[in-house]
Structures are given as C-alpha cells and as structure tokens.
Amino acid sequence: MARRTSLDGSGGRTIALWGRRVPVLVPAGIVALAVAWLGIVYFAEPWGTSLLPSGMDARCYWAPDLANPYLHSNWTDQIAYPYSPAFLQILQPIRLLPWPVFMAIWAALLMAAMVYLTGPRLIFLGLAFFGLIEIWGGNIEMLVALAIVLGFRWPATWSFVLLTKITPGIGLLWFAVRREWRSLAIALGATAAVVAVSAAIQPAAWGRWVEVLQANAGKNGTWAAVPIPFVIRLPFALVLVVWGARTNHRWTVPVSSMLALPALWYGGLSIMIATLPLLGARSWGDLSRVADQARTDLEASVIGARLPWRRRRTAEPIAHPD
C-alpha cells in the first residue's frame, strides 16, 4: 500500500507502493488511463447520442461488412473505411464482438501502444500531446507510431503503415538513404506477403481498394484536420527524413511520417510521441537533458555557420601607417 512521498535523486517525487519506491507520476498516470478508459467505454454506447461520443473513428473498423468493406469509403464520411482489406481481416475476431466490447478492447490496445512509447513516467505527456484525443476517437495513429519505432529493429512492422495510411511510409527512405537494403527488403517483402495472403482470400476487395484510393486522392480533411494540404507538407517530410538519415537522427522518421499523412487530423499529431523512445526520453529529467542537448547543438550550428566569416575577418592583413 502507499505510505509517503519523498524526492528521488533526480528531484522527482516518489511514493512507497507495495514495498517499492516509484515516482508519483507512475500510479497517477495509470489512474488517469483507467479513468479515460472507463469514460471511453461509457460514452461508446449509445454511439453518437452523447456530448462526448467515443470511438468515432474506431466505428469505421467495426461497422463495415467484410464482404463489402467499401460501401462507405469517402474518408470524410462518418463511418468511412479507406484502408486495405488486410486490416479489416486481421481485426475480424474482435469485430464480431458487440460494439462496446470492441471499443473497450480497442481503447486498451491503443493505450498500451502509447504507454510503450511514453514509458510509465510520461503517460501524462502522451495523453496531453493529442494522445487522449486520438485514443478517445479510436484512430490508428498510436499503432502507426508504434510500428515506426519497432520498425528500426523489426522492419516488417512497416507493413502496417503501408497497408493503412500508406503515405507515412515515406519513413522507409531512412533505409534507402542509409543503404540499409536488407531492412528495406524486409519491410517491403513483409508487406507483399500480407497482400498476397489477403488477396488470395478476397481478390475483388483489393481491386476495389485501388479504386477507393484513386477516388480519395487529393482530398483534404474536414474541420478536424490541420489546414495544410498534403502537397505542401510532403516536400518538408522528404527533406526532413533524408536529413535525419544522413545525420543519424531517428526522431525525424515519425515526424516525417506525421507530416506525410494523407490528411493531417489533429489526432495525427500524436505520432510525434514516437520521438520519445527514439530520443531516449523516458522521464521528465530525460526530456530536460534532451532539450539542453538540442540547445547546445543549435548553438554549435549557429557558431559553425559564422566561423567562416570570422576566419575571413581575422585573416585580413592589418593596415599599418607608412
């Protein structure tokens, strides 16, 4: 049981909990997740009739008929399903459950993905940085972020990105720029294998998905999206991931993938939570050190940019009177 709080070596408060000392933010974050999960489950039924309906996006994965998944496929529709048939097939076991039960399981999965990215000490940061909005709505950005992070070790996880949001797959340029051909081949090969199996089960659905992608191409999001068109965001995403690959900055991959979302819904900003494990930030102290290092690197870059001018000035001969 909890006893008393004290300060740990980094200045953060800890609490005695079941014979161990843990940071106060850990149990507090778990409680916040539990409260959020209960709220999501409560407001998921009846769907759309409350002031705070949950699972608006998750409904898009639960409602479609597997035999005709693209009956509603315009991504601005309320229950549009624009992803590949493979994603719907994989979810089929839990799609058979009643809607509130499906939403309870789905929210728990998204929360687990977020906690993996934030670590137990930064749960509040994840929730505040669009994580709660994203999980409440039930979209897949948390899983996209998780796939990107895991993709550095297991490149096959990129198949999830390519078979759902697609364009955030621009992050694969990391492997191409660095000539990590084996990792790139694994990512693309795993995707091809999933497509082959799925297409063998539902070949007609894959042909329909291609038509859906063509119909949705060039469409922007609704009021719930950042009003910056894809064609403007894409060049920045390309430059950032190439620079990151050349300078060994892994955090640029999820940021680039986020910028390359087909429509940058506000919940999509939560993909940047994936930068935390890639920066080695697992606590508020780590975040402070990351910020200090970033400031030092920026100052060094500015000084480095000025040095050539300074060298030219000091190299000029000093004029002496005759």
C-alpha positions as CSV (number, residue, x, y, z in Angstrom):
1,M,0.0,0.0,0.0
2,A,1.1,3.6,-0.4
3,R,2.9,5.2,2.5
4,R,4.6,8.5,2.0
5,T,6.3,10.6,-0.7
6,S,9.9,11.8,-1.0
7,L,12.2,13.2,-3.5
8,D,14.3,10.8,-5.6
9,G,17.8,11.5,-6.9
10,S,16.6,13.5,-9.9
11,G,14.3,15.7,-7.9
12,G,11.1,13.9,-8.7
13,R,8.7,12.8,-6.0
14,T,8.4,9.1,-5.3
15,I,5.9,7.1,-3.3
16,A,6.3,3.9,-1.3
17,L,4.0,1.4,-3.0
18,W,3.8,-2.2,-2.0
19,G,7.3,-2.2,-0.6
20,R,8.9,-0.4,-3.6
21,R,9.6,3.3,-4.2
22,V,8.2,4.5,-7.6
23,P,7.7,8.0,-9.0
24,V,4.4,9.5,-8.1
25,L,3.7,10.1,-11.8
26,V,3.6,6.4,-12.4
27,P,0.5,5.4,-10.3
28,A,-1.1,8.8,-11.2
29,G,-0.7,8.1,-14.9
30,I,-2.1,4.6,-14.5
31,V,-5.1,6.1,-12.7
32,A,-5.6,8.7,-15.5
33,L,-5.5,5.9,-18.1
34,A,-8.1,3.9,-16.1
35,V,-10.4,6.9,-15.8
36,A,-10.0,7.7,-19.5
37,W,-10.7,4.0,-20.4
38,L,-13.9,4.0,-18.4
39,G,-15.0,7.2,-20.0
40,I,-14.3,5.8,-23.5
41,V,-16.3,2.7,-22.7
42,Y,-19.2,4.6,-21.1
43,F,-19.6,7.1,-24.0
44,A,-19.2,4.4,-26.7
45,E,-22.8,3.3,-26.2
46,P,-25.1,4.6,-27.5
47,W,-22.8,5.8,-30.2
48,G,-23.3,9.4,-31.4
49,T,-26.0,10.4,-29.0
50,S,-23.9,11.9,-26.2
51,L,-22.0,15.1,-26.0
52,L,-18.7,13.2,-25.8
53,P,-19.1,10.2,-28.1
54,S,-16.1,8.0,-28.2
55,G,-14.8,5.7,-30.9
56,M,-15.9,7.9,-33.9
57,D,-13.0,6.6,-35.9
58,A,-13.0,3.1,-34.4
59,R,-16.6,2.6,-35.6
60,C,-15.2,2.7,-39.1
61,Y,-13.4,-0.6,-38.4
62,W,-16.2,-2.3,-36.6
63,A,-19.2,-1.4,-38.8
64,P,-18.1,-2.4,-42.4
65,D,-19.3,-5.7,-43.8
66,L,-16.3,-7.8,-44.6
67,A,-18.0,-9.0,-47.8
68,N,-18.4,-5.3,-48.9
69,P,-15.9,-3.3,-46.9
70,Y,-16.0,-0.2,-49.2
71,L,-19.7,0.6,-49.1
72,H,-18.7,3.8,-47.3
73,S,-15.2,4.7,-48.4
74,N,-15.0,8.5,-48.8
75,W,-12.8,9.4,-45.8
76,T,-14.8,12.4,-44.9
77,D,-17.9,10.2,-44.3
78,Q,-18.8,9.4,-40.7
79,I,-18.1,5.6,-41.0
80,A,-15.8,5.6,-44.0
81,Y,-13.4,2.7,-44.3
82,P,-10.5,3.6,-46.7
83,Y,-7.8,1.1,-45.5
84,S,-6.7,-2.2,-47.2
85,P,-8.8,-5.3,-46.9
86,A,-6.0,-6.9,-44.8
87,F,-6.5,-4.6,-41.9
88,L,-10.2,-5.5,-41.7
89,Q,-9.4,-9.2,-42.0
90,I,-6.9,-9.0,-39.1
91,L,-9.4,-7.3,-36.9
92,Q,-12.2,-9.7,-37.7
93,P,-12.0,-11.7,-34.5
94,I,-12.8,-8.7,-32.3
95,R,-15.1,-7.1,-34.9
96,L,-17.5,-9.9,-34.2
97,L,-17.9,-8.6,-30.6
98,P,-20.6,-6.1,-29.6
99,W,-19.7,-2.5,-30.2
100,P,-19.0,-1.5,-26.5
101,V,-16.8,-4.6,-26.0
102,F,-14.9,-4.0,-29.2
103,M,-14.3,-0.4,-28.1
104,A,-13.1,-1.4,-24.7
105,I,-10.6,-3.8,-26.2
106,W,-9.5,-1.3,-28.9
107,A,-9.0,1.5,-26.5
108,A,-6.9,-0.7,-24.3
109,L,-4.7,-1.7,-27.2
110,L,-4.2,2.0,-28.2
111,M,-3.4,2.8,-24.6
112,A,-0.9,0.0,-24.4
113,A,0.8,1.3,-27.5
114,M,1.0,4.8,-26.1
115,V,2.5,3.6,-22.8
116,Y,5.1,1.6,-24.7
117,L,6.1,4.9,-26.4
118,T,6.0,7.2,-23.4
119,G,7.1,4.8,-20.7
120,P,5.3,4.8,-17.3
121,R,6.7,8.2,-16.2
122,L,5.5,10.2,-19.2
123,I,1.9,9.0,-19.5
124,F,0.5,12.4,-18.8
125,L,2.7,13.9,-21.6
126,G,1.4,11.3,-24.0
127,L,-2.2,12.0,-23.0
128,A,-1.8,15.8,-23.2
129,F,0.0,15.7,-26.6
130,F,-3.1,14.7,-28.5
131,G,-2.9,11.1,-27.2
132,L,-6.1,11.3,-25.3
133,I,-7.9,12.8,-28.3
134,E,-6.5,10.1,-30.5
135,I,-7.4,7.2,-28.2
136,W,-10.9,8.7,-27.5
137,G,-11.6,8.8,-31.2
138,G,-10.1,5.3,-31.7
139,N,-8.0,6.1,-34.8
140,I,-4.8,4.1,-35.5
141,E,-2.1,6.8,-35.2
142,M,-0.8,5.2,-31.9
143,L,-0.3,2.0,-33.8
144,V,1.4,3.7,-36.7
145,A,3.7,5.4,-34.2
146,L,4.4,2.1,-32.5
147,A,5.1,0.4,-35.9
148,I,7.6,3.1,-36.8
149,V,9.5,2.7,-33.6
150,L,9.5,-1.1,-33.7
151,G,10.5,-0.8,-37.4
152,F,14.1,0.1,-36.6
153,R,14.5,-3.3,-35.0
154,W,11.8,-5.3,-36.9
155,P,11.3,-3.6,-40.3
156,A,8.4,-5.9,-41.1
157,T,6.2,-3.7,-38.8
158,W,6.2,-1.1,-41.6
159,S,3.7,-3.3,-43.4
160,F,1.1,-2.0,-41.0
161,V,1.8,1.6,-42.1
162,L,1.8,0.8,-45.8
163,L,-1.5,-1.1,-45.7
164,T,-3.4,1.6,-43.7
165,K,-2.2,5.2,-44.0
166,I,0.2,4.4,-46.9
167,T,1.9,7.8,-47.4
168,P,3.6,7.9,-43.9
169,G,5.6,5.0,-45.4
170,I,7.9,7.8,-46.6
171,G,9.8,7.0,-43.5
172,L,11.2,4.0,-45.3
173,L,13.5,6.5,-47.1
174,W,15.6,6.2,-43.9
175,F,16.7,2.7,-45.0
176,A,17.2,3.8,-48.6
177,V,19.3,6.8,-47.8
178,R,21.4,4.8,-45.4
179,R,21.7,1.9,-47.9
180,E,20.3,-0.5,-45.4
181,W,18.9,-2.6,-48.2
182,R,18.2,-5.7,-46.1
183,S,15.9,-3.7,-43.7
184,L,14.1,-2.1,-46.7
185,A,13.7,-5.5,-48.4
186,I,12.2,-7.0,-45.2
187,A,9.7,-4.1,-44.9
188,L,8.6,-4.4,-48.5
189,G,8.7,-8.2,-48.5
190,A,6.5,-8.5,-45.4
191,T,4.0,-6.1,-47.0
192,A,4.0,-8.1,-50.2
193,A,3.4,-11.3,-48.2
194,V,0.4,-9.8,-46.4
195,V,-1.0,-8.6,-49.6
196,A,-0.6,-12.0,-51.2
197,V,-2.4,-13.8,-48.5
198,S,-5.1,-11.3,-48.1
199,A,-5.7,-11.0,-51.9
200,A,-6.0,-14.8,-52.1
201,I,-8.9,-14.6,-49.6
202,Q,-10.6,-11.5,-51.1
203,P,-9.2,-10.7,-54.6
204,A,-12.1,-8.4,-55.6
205,A,-11.8,-6.3,-52.4
206,W,-8.2,-5.4,-53.4
207,G,-9.3,-4.2,-56.8
208,R,-12.0,-2.1,-55.1
209,W,-9.4,-0.7,-52.7
210,V,-7.3,0.7,-55.6
211,E,-10.4,2.5,-56.9
212,V,-11.1,3.9,-53.4
213,L,-7.5,5.3,-53.2
214,Q,-7.9,6.9,-56.6
215,A,-11.2,8.4,-55.6
216,N,-9.8,9.9,-52.3
217,A,-6.6,11.1,-53.8
218,G,-6.1,14.9,-53.5
219,K,-8.9,15.3,-50.9
220,N,-8.2,17.3,-47.8
221,G,-9.6,16.7,-44.3
222,T,-12.5,18.3,-42.6
223,W,-12.5,21.0,-39.9
224,A,-10.9,18.3,-37.6
225,A,-7.6,18.5,-39.7
226,V,-4.7,20.9,-39.8
227,P,-5.5,23.1,-42.8
228,I,-2.2,22.5,-44.6
229,P,-2.6,20.5,-47.9
230,F,-0.6,17.3,-48.4
231,V,1.3,18.7,-51.4
232,I,2.7,21.4,-49.2
233,R,3.6,19.1,-46.3
234,L,5.2,16.4,-48.5
235,P,8.4,18.3,-49.5
236,F,9.1,19.1,-45.9
237,A,8.6,15.5,-44.9
238,L,11.0,14.4,-47.7
239,V,13.8,16.8,-46.7
240,L,13.5,16.0,-43.0
241,V,13.7,12.2,-43.3
242,V,16.7,12.5,-45.8
243,W,18.5,14.9,-43.4
244,G,17.7,12.6,-40.5
245,A,19.0,9.6,-42.2
246,R,22.3,11.4,-43.2
247,T,22.8,12.7,-39.7
248,N,21.6,9.7,-37.7
249,H,18.6,11.4,-36.1
250,R,15.9,8.7,-35.8
251,W,13.4,11.1,-34.4
252,T,12.9,12.6,-37.8
253,V,11.3,9.4,-39.1
254,P,8.0,9.7,-37.1
255,V,7.9,13.4,-37.6
256,S,8.3,13.0,-41.4
257,S,5.6,10.2,-41.4
258,M,3.3,12.5,-39.5
259,L,3.8,15.3,-42.0
260,A,3.1,12.9,-44.8
261,L,-0.3,11.8,-43.5
262,P,-2.9,12.0,-46.3
263,A,-5.0,14.3,-44.1
264,L,-3.3,15.7,-41.0
265,W,-6.1,15.2,-38.5
266,Y,-5.3,16.9,-35.2
267,G,-5.1,13.4,-33.6
268,G,-2.4,12.5,-36.1
269,L,0.0,14.9,-34.4
270,S,0.2,12.2,-31.7
271,I,2.5,10.2,-34.0
272,M,5.2,12.5,-32.7
273,I,5.0,10.7,-29.3
274,A,7.2,8.2,-31.1
275,T,10.1,10.6,-30.9
276,L,10.3,10.0,-27.1
277,P,11.8,6.4,-27.2
278,L,13.9,7.4,-30.2
279,L,15.4,10.3,-28.2
280,G,15.9,8.1,-25.1
281,A,13.4,10.2,-23.2
282,R,11.7,8.1,-20.5
283,S,11.3,10.7,-17.8
284,W,10.9,14.4,-17.3
285,G,14.6,14.5,-16.4
286,D,15.5,12.9,-19.7
287,L,13.3,15.5,-21.5
288,S,15.3,18.2,-19.8
289,R,18.6,16.7,-20.9
290,V,17.3,16.3,-24.5
291,A,16.2,19.9,-24.6
292,D,19.6,21.0,-23.2
293,Q,21.4,18.9,-25.8
294,A,19.2,20.3,-28.6
295,R,20.0,23.9,-27.5
296,T,23.7,23.1,-27.4
297,D,23.6,21.5,-30.9
298,L,21.7,24.6,-32.2
299,E,24.2,27.0,-30.7
300,A,27.1,24.9,-32.2
301,S,25.4,25.0,-35.6
302,V,25.0,28.8,-35.5
303,I,28.6,29.3,-34.3
304,G,29.8,26.9,-37.0
305,A,27.9,28.8,-39.6
306,R,29.6,32.1,-38.5
307,L,33.1,30.8,-38.2
308,P,34.0,31.1,-42.0
309,W,33.1,34.8,-41.8
310,R,35.1,35.2,-38.7
311,R,38.1,33.5,-40.2
312,R,37.9,35.8,-43.2
313,R,37.9,38.8,-41.0
314,T,40.8,37.6,-38.9
315,A,42.8,36.6,-42.0
316,E,42.7,40.1,-43.4
317,P,46.1,41.9,-43.2
318,I,46.3,44.7,-40.7
319,A,46.9,48.0,-42.3
320,H,49.8,50.0,-40.8
321,P,50.6,53.7,-41.4
322,D,53.6,54.4,-43.6
